[in-house]
Amino acid sequence: MDADFFHLSDETPVYVISVAAQLSGLHPQTLRQYDRLGLVSPGRTAGRGRLYSTRDILMLREVQRLSQEEGINLAGIKRILQLENDNLRMRAELERLRAELSMIRALIRYELPPA
């Protein structure tokens, strides 16, 4: 059997809504509302039940923190989360482009004769 067979990443949806609610400190109905609003989008079972990952639980806690401690409304939280995701995506793209540029520069140095 593969050693990684039982390895679960933070992205693996494993928690049913009742467990996710307990781990996040929120009511299950709140989790349903956050899902409807697109704040946290859990995975789904074959029967369409919600399954939450560890990352989802952390996101639920962050939504709660922004709402309770910072006083940000749900529309504002959704925008913040979108901007954070965009930022992460752009940083990854920037890193990829920097690596590509570095490779191109190395190829140019290798292939061009000295001046």
Secondary structure, 3 states (H helix, E strand, C coil): CCCCCCCCCCCCCCEEHHHHHHHHCCCHHHHHHHHHHCCCCCEECCCCCEEECHHHHHHHHHHHHHHHCCCCCHHHHHHHHHHHHHHHHHHHHHHHHHHHHHHHHHHHHHHCCCC
